């Protein structure tokens, strides 16, 4: 059972990481449409989301490396 759980955790992390990397523009675009930070311009919001996106991908990749 532990082998199955470990496989599924690794598979899920790989899948999410690949999906986020392959669909970066689409995901960030959709997030940017939903988020409205009053004191930032659209371009600044886009830059902020891209920076956060990279941090999330790094975190997911770190989890993948721990398997």
Buried (B, 14 or more C-beta within 10 A) or exposed (E): EEEEEEEEBBEEBBEBBEEBEEEBEEBBEEBBEEEEEEEEEEEEBBEBBEEEBEEEBEEBBEBBEEE
